[in-house]
Amino acid sequence: MTTMNPADTSTWLPLDGLAPGFDANKAPHTTALSGRQIDLTAPNGTRIAHRFADDEVTWTYTPGEGDPTAAATDTDAYEAIEVDEDLFYVQFHHRYLPNEAVSLVIDLRAGRVLSIISEILPALEPGRTRVVHHFGTATIDGAEPTGAEPHPTTALIGRRVEWVYSTEHAYEHVYLSERWYSWQCLAGPERGLADTDENSVWEVRPGIYVFAWREKVIPCASVTIADHRDVTKIRSHGVLFGLDETGEVPTHFTFGAWGRLISVTHHAPELEPANFGAQDAAEKATA
């Protein structure tokens, strides 16, 4: 049992306090991308070239029209997980810009990529979490894009899922709306703690979703990709990124989990949270 006072958030574990053992269910790193060059082009013309070795990726960033990011190139250590056939989750932490971590979902079959940049802000800003996410889509140079590009989705709303990260760590998630989810620690050093935090959900293939959350108490955020096609054996892979106990040093570690669907909440149609965005848009249009 935790000795922390759940009502006193100053006693909650820092991000680096959670790390030991949290990665027990992580999938092994794959070298399937080793020797490949994957070049991405975003809608604004920004291009990013990636040359993969077994454990390192050399990348070159060339900004497109209106992109304020400076041109850059570097080599970083990376991890890659094969989520599905020809679908890879790639994770790395910039050396040259340690307040940023990169998550790539590379769909070789569709010729598409979803990138998520996790950024630690210089200071806490009103109305924002300390770590924020930037989502962007791109196509793979030389490939003919097929199917729908990755897009935000409300598909998880109403689901309650139990997640097991190791023999010691377990949590449950309740996906409330497009913006919010609630979590509760069922086992591990945070047992008994719970909160409601910001989230974003994108669909990359039918039944496979990127779920990203941003915590307001601890300065950290997470990007995960989860295969929900078998709700009795959901599989996820992800990263936690934020600041350590000092509040100054970036902390970056990957993990994995097995999940199962516990229940699904069904609301009356007029109260369905998944419809909030459409309802708001309709009300603005008729105002």
LOROVO-352129 format. One record per residue (C-alpha): residue number from 1; residue in one letter; x, y, z. Coordinates in nm, 4 decimals. Example, Ala and Ser with C-alpha at 12.3 -4.5 7.8 and 13.67 -1.06 7.14 Angstrom:
LOROVO-352129
  seq  type         X         Y         Z
    1     A    1.2300   -0.4500    0.7800
    2     S    1.3670   -0.1060    0.7140
end
This chain:
LOROVO-352129
  seq  type         X         Y         Z
    1     M    0.0000    0.0000    0.0000
    2     T    0.1175    0.3498   -0.0744
    3     T    0.2114    0.5729    0.2191
    4     M    0.1330    0.8827    0.0162
    5     N   -0.1568    1.1028    0.1093
    6     P   -0.3824    1.0978   -0.2004
    7     A   -0.5234    1.4381   -0.1100
    8     D   -0.1787    1.5981   -0.0851
    9     T   -0.0390    1.6006   -0.4374
   10     S    0.2984    1.7252   -0.3101
   11     T    0.3588    1.3716   -0.1771
   12     W    0.2927    1.2015   -0.5125
   13     L    0.5825    1.0174   -0.6735
   14     P    0.7907    1.2069   -0.9312
   15     L    0.8185    1.0549   -1.2768
   16     D    1.1575    0.8955   -1.2102
   17     G    1.0132    0.7307   -0.8984
   18     L    0.7722    0.5308   -1.1131
   19     A    1.0315    0.3977   -1.3568
   20     P    1.1822    0.0936   -1.1743
   21     G    1.0019   -0.2169   -1.3019
   22     F    0.7350   -0.0240   -1.4912
   23     D    0.8733   -0.1511   -1.8232
   24     A    0.8449   -0.5236   -1.7441
   25     N    0.5793   -0.5835   -2.0124
   26     K    0.7598   -0.3839   -2.2805
   27     A    0.7858   -0.5535   -2.6197
   28     P    1.1380   -0.6196   -2.7515
   29     H    1.3069   -0.3696   -2.9796
   30     T    1.2966   -0.4706   -3.3449
   31     T    1.5739   -0.4053   -3.5967
   32     A    1.3326   -0.4509   -3.8891
   33     L    1.3940   -0.0880   -3.9923
   34     S    1.7727   -0.1207   -3.9804
   35     G    1.9361   -0.0282   -4.3099
   36     R    1.6286    0.1570   -4.4346
   37     Q    1.5899    0.5244   -4.5186
   38     I    1.2410    0.6622   -4.4608
   39     D    1.1848    1.0191   -4.5759
   40     L    0.8682    1.2027   -4.4715
   41     T    0.6968    1.5026   -4.6253
   42     A    0.4364    1.6998   -4.4267
   43     P    0.1473    1.8894   -4.5890
   44     N    0.3398    2.2205   -4.5612
   45     G    0.6436    2.0760   -4.7382
   46     T    0.8548    2.0100   -4.4278
   47     R    1.0771    1.7091   -4.4979
   48     I    1.2446    1.4784   -4.2474
   49     A    1.4864    1.2094   -4.3644
   50     H    1.5474    0.9106   -4.1335
   51     R    1.8312    0.6610   -4.1812
   52     F    1.7937    0.3681   -3.9420
   53     A    2.0750    0.1523   -3.8073
   54     D    2.0194   -0.1228   -3.5489
   55     D    1.9918    0.1112   -3.2494
   56     E    2.0427    0.4628   -3.3855
   57     V    1.8581    0.6845   -3.6298
   58     T    2.0208    0.9700   -3.8189
   59     W    1.7667    1.2324   -3.9141
   60     T    1.7735    1.5537   -4.1174
   61     Y    1.5023    1.8178   -4.0756
   62     T    1.4287    2.0592   -4.3608
   63     P    1.1513    2.3093   -4.2745
   64     G    0.8777    2.3799   -4.5248
   65     E    0.6705    2.6915   -4.5883
   66     G    0.5766    2.8706   -4.2669
   67     D    0.7626    2.6205   -4.0455
   68     P    0.9549    2.8195   -3.7787
   69     T    1.1692    2.5201   -3.6801
   70     A    1.5321    2.5606   -3.7822
   71     A    1.6957    2.3089   -4.0131
   72     A    1.8871    2.0470   -3.8149
   73     T    2.0460    1.7044   -3.8319
   74     D    2.1643    1.4627   -3.5627
   75     T    2.1844    1.0980   -3.4580
   76     D    1.9827    0.9618   -3.1665
   77     A    1.9315    0.6243   -3.0019
   78     Y    1.5868    0.4852   -3.0817
   79     E    1.3533    0.1992   -2.9985
   80     A    1.1147    0.0417   -3.2488
   81     I    0.8185   -0.1906   -3.1927
   82     E    0.6273   -0.3713   -3.4674
   83     V    0.2654   -0.3072   -3.3669
   84     D    0.1077   -0.4827   -3.6649
   85     E    0.2258   -0.6017   -4.0045
   86     D    0.4235   -0.3135   -4.1605
   87     L    0.3170   -0.0811   -3.8768
   88     F    0.5958    0.0443   -3.6496
   89     Y    0.6099    0.2578   -3.3358
   90     V    0.9457    0.4412   -3.3132
   91     Q    1.0560    0.6379   -3.0084
   92     F    1.3603    0.8572   -2.9468
   93     H    1.4751    1.1482   -2.7300
   94     H    1.6629    1.4341   -2.8936
   95     R    2.0180    1.4916   -2.7726
   96     Y    2.0443    1.8380   -2.9255
   97     L    1.7058    1.9470   -2.7860
   98     P    1.6531    1.7510   -2.4622
   99     N    1.3165    1.9136   -2.3886
  100     E    1.1676    1.7243   -2.6869
  101     A    1.0925    1.3566   -2.7478
  102     V    0.9739    1.2113   -3.0777
  103     S    0.7138    0.9387   -3.1333
  104     L    0.6605    0.8128   -3.4878
  105     V    0.3905    0.5743   -3.6058
  106     I    0.5168    0.4520   -3.9432
  107     D    0.2679    0.2668   -4.1628
  108     L    0.4720    0.1223   -4.4490
  109     R    0.1652   -0.0422   -4.6016
  110     A   -0.0329    0.2835   -4.6231
  111     G    0.2672    0.5075   -4.6915
  112     R    0.1688    0.7324   -4.4024
  113     V    0.3201    0.8535   -4.0749
  114     L    0.1801    1.0145   -3.7616
  115     S    0.4384    1.2106   -3.5623
  116     I    0.3921    1.3263   -3.2049
  117     I    0.6402    1.5677   -3.0499
  118     S    0.6318    1.5760   -2.6699
  119     E    0.7641    1.9126   -2.5514
  120     I    0.8541    2.0220   -2.1989
  121     L    0.7612    2.3895   -2.1739
  122     P    1.0173    2.6241   -2.0124
  123     A    0.7706    2.7033   -1.7336
  124     L    0.4176    2.6184   -1.6336
  125     E    0.1712    2.8378   -1.8221
  126     P   -0.1865    2.9143   -1.7093
  127     G   -0.4313    2.6704   -1.8625
  128     R   -0.1595    2.4370   -1.9961
  129     T    0.0160    2.1268   -1.8720
  130     R    0.3938    2.1414   -1.8337
  131     V    0.4402    1.8834   -2.1104
  132     V    0.2424    1.9328   -2.4322
  133     H    0.1933    1.7295   -2.7505
  134     H    0.2182    1.8378   -3.1133
  135     F    0.0577    1.6037   -3.3692
  136     G    0.1389    1.6008   -3.7389
  137     T    0.0746    1.3768   -4.0380
  138     A    0.3081    1.3072   -4.3277
  139     T    0.3488    1.0773   -4.6250
  140     I    0.6449    0.8544   -4.7008
  141     D    0.8424    0.9701   -5.0036
  142     G    0.8260    0.7230   -5.2913
  143     A    0.5115    0.5520   -5.1583
  144     E    0.1587    0.5874   -5.2933
  145     P   -0.0520    0.6791   -4.9851
  146     T   -0.3582    0.4594   -4.9402
  147     G   -0.6536    0.4598   -4.7040
  148     A   -0.7430    0.7281   -4.4531
  149     E   -0.4624    0.9301   -4.2998
  150     P   -0.4305    0.9132   -3.9190
  151     H   -0.7037    1.1258   -3.7618
  152     P   -0.8546    1.2189   -3.4229
  153     T   -1.1267    0.9814   -3.3106
  154     T   -1.3901    0.9445   -3.0383
  155     A   -1.3873    0.5642   -3.0624
  156     L   -1.2575    0.5056   -2.7075
  157     I   -1.5143    0.7240   -2.5306
  158     G   -1.7152    0.5244   -2.2767
  159     R   -1.4654    0.2397   -2.2475
  160     R   -1.3152    0.1280   -1.9168
  161     V   -0.9898   -0.0648   -1.9581
  162     E   -0.7650   -0.2406   -1.7079
  163     W   -0.3934   -0.2113   -1.7875
  164     V   -0.1148   -0.4326   -1.6456
  165     Y    0.2398   -0.2978   -1.6887
  166     S    0.4205   -0.5534   -1.4721
  167     T    0.3546   -0.7947   -1.1875
  168     E    0.3665   -0.4876   -0.9604
  169     H    0.1983   -0.2132   -1.1668
  170     A   -0.1662   -0.1964   -1.2795
  171     Y   -0.4011    0.0903   -1.3623
  172     E   -0.7474    0.1415   -1.5010
  173     H   -0.8481    0.4060   -1.7548
  174     V   -1.1945    0.5478   -1.8139
  175     Y   -1.2171    0.7402   -2.1417
  176     L   -1.4631    1.0208   -2.0730
  177     S   -1.4609    1.2571   -2.3703
  178     E   -1.2482    1.3921   -2.6542
  179     R   -1.0382    1.5827   -2.4011
  180     W   -1.0563    1.3983   -2.0682
  181     Y   -0.9917    1.0560   -1.9180
  182     S   -0.9715    0.9302   -1.5592
  183     W   -0.7102    0.6927   -1.4226
  184     Q   -0.6753    0.4954   -1.1000
  185     C   -0.3734    0.3005   -0.9804
  186     L   -0.4794   -0.0544   -0.8866
  187     A   -0.1344   -0.1880   -0.7933
  188     G    0.2126   -0.0428   -0.7492
  189     P    0.3717    0.2531   -0.5693
  190     E    0.0826    0.4842   -0.6700
  191     R   -0.1899    0.2470   -0.5489
  192     G   -0.4923    0.4438   -0.4321
  193     L   -0.4105    0.7522   -0.6399
  194     A   -0.6463    0.8707   -0.9113
  195     D   -0.6999    1.1783   -1.1254
  196     T   -0.8584    1.3125   -1.4415
  197     D   -0.6205    1.4442   -1.7075
  198     E   -0.6146    1.5693   -2.0645
  199     N   -0.5931    1.3195   -2.3478
  200     S   -0.5879    1.2972   -2.7276
  201     V   -0.6827    0.9905   -2.9338
  202     W   -0.5948    0.9279   -3.3005
  203     E   -0.6836    0.6284   -3.5149
  204     V   -0.3977    0.4939   -3.7293
  205     R   -0.5646    0.1717   -3.8478
  206     P   -0.9094    0.0310   -3.7695
  207     G   -0.8972   -0.0723   -3.4026
  208     I   -0.5436    0.0630   -3.3476
  209     Y   -0.5202    0.3962   -3.1670
  210     V   -0.2620    0.6435   -3.0455
  211     F   -0.3628    0.7512   -2.6953
  212     A   -0.1659    1.0424   -2.5495
  213     W   -0.2177    1.1957   -2.2081
  214     R   -0.0834    1.5017   -2.0267
  215     E   -0.0724    1.5089   -1.6462
  216     K   -0.1380    1.8265   -1.4494
  217     V    0.0023    1.7177   -1.1097
  218     I    0.3286    1.5547   -1.2196
  219     P    0.5161    1.7372   -1.5024
  220     C    0.4957    1.4529   -1.7511
  221     A    0.3060    1.3199   -2.0501
  222     S    0.2748    0.9923   -2.2349
  223     V    0.2273    0.8707   -2.5894
  224     T    0.1006    0.5159   -2.6408
  225     I   -0.0186    0.3097   -2.9333
  226     A   -0.2702    0.0379   -2.8494
  227     D   -0.4229   -0.2457   -3.0494
  228     H   -0.7853   -0.2779   -2.9305
  229     R   -0.9001   -0.5274   -3.1943
  230     D   -0.9168   -0.8089   -2.9381
  231     V   -1.0739   -0.6420   -2.6345
  232     T   -0.9783   -0.9358   -2.4112
  233     K   -0.6088   -0.8973   -2.4938
  234     I   -0.5344   -0.5351   -2.5754
  235     R   -0.1665   -0.4573   -2.6318
  236     S   -0.0035   -0.1179   -2.5899
  237     H    0.3443    0.0319   -2.6258
  238     G    0.4472    0.3770   -2.5149
  239     V    0.6696    0.6342   -2.3509
  240     L    0.6606    0.8581   -2.0459
  241     F    0.8444    1.1883   -2.0782
  242     G    0.8778    1.4753   -1.8349
  243     L    1.0869    1.6140   -1.5517
  244     D    1.2545    1.4309   -1.2648
  245     E    1.2141    1.4996   -0.8940
  246     T    1.4290    1.8155   -0.9163
  247     G    1.1978    1.9611   -1.1797
  248     E    1.4973    2.0305   -1.4030
  249     V    1.6204    1.7089   -1.5699
  250     P    1.4216    1.5466   -1.8533
  251     T    1.3228    1.1847   -1.7874
  252     H    1.2389    0.9544   -2.0782
  253     F    1.1511    0.5839   -2.0588
  254     T    0.9469    0.3388   -2.2629
  255     F    0.7077    0.0688   -2.1435
  256     G    0.4395   -0.1735   -2.2544
  257     A    0.1159   -0.3101   -2.1133
  258     W   -0.1515   -0.5723   -2.1586
  259     G   -0.5105   -0.4562   -2.1261
  260     R   -0.8651   -0.5851   -2.1253
  261     L   -1.1970   -0.4112   -2.1689
  262     I   -1.3912   -0.4076   -1.8406
  263     S   -1.7056   -0.2277   -1.9548
  264     V   -1.8533    0.0262   -2.1937
  265     T   -2.0774    0.3125   -2.0825
  266     H   -2.3675    0.3973   -2.3129
  267     H   -2.5244    0.7409   -2.2726
  268     A   -2.8566    0.8683   -2.3979
  269     P   -2.7972    1.0026   -2.7521
  270     E   -2.8518    1.3645   -2.6484
  271     L   -2.5994    1.3249   -2.3636
  272     E   -2.3360    1.1263   -2.5526
  273     P   -1.9917    1.2883   -2.4913
  274     A   -1.8692    1.1729   -2.8326
  275     N   -2.1246    1.4075   -2.9877
  276     F   -2.0210    1.7176   -2.7920
  277     G   -1.8000    1.8535   -3.0690
  278     A   -2.0686    1.8113   -3.3351
  279     Q   -2.3312    1.9640   -3.1057
  280     D   -2.1126    2.2665   -3.0292
  281     A   -2.0418    2.3204   -3.3980
  282     A   -2.4117    2.2996   -3.4823
  283     E   -2.5013    2.5488   -3.2091
  284     K   -2.2371    2.7967   -3.3336
  285     A   -2.3617    2.7599   -3.6905
  286     T   -2.7180    2.8462   -3.5912
  287     A   -2.6265    3.1236   -3.3455
end
